[in-house]
Amino acid sequence: MDKEQALREWKKGKKARVAPPPEGKRMSLFTMRLDSDTLRALVELGRTEGVGPSVIARRILQEGVKKRGADLSFETEVQQVFERILRYGYNPPR
């Protein structure tokens, strides 16, 4: 199933299987230095949401990149949507 078909099925409230991304599209490792207050805040946010601080940091970075107008890959957007569904639940349109 290609990404357009998967998106159409998902919007209809149906299950959509998306193939794993090609080798070149997989997540990469990015290391960054943070001050201790920022790290503590990420850890605390992660505890309240039941995830690790790196998940919170990744979400914040992705939201910031998107707000600045940069295009994110389809796979990244799907991952964000699924994370929101897991976090808040899903109510299909009627």
Secondary structure, 3 states (H helix, E strand, C coil): CCHHHHHHHHHCCCCCCCCCCCHHHCCCCCCCCCCHHHHHHHHHHHHHHCCCHHHHHHHHHHHHHHHCCCCCCHHHHHHHHHHHHHHHCCCCCC
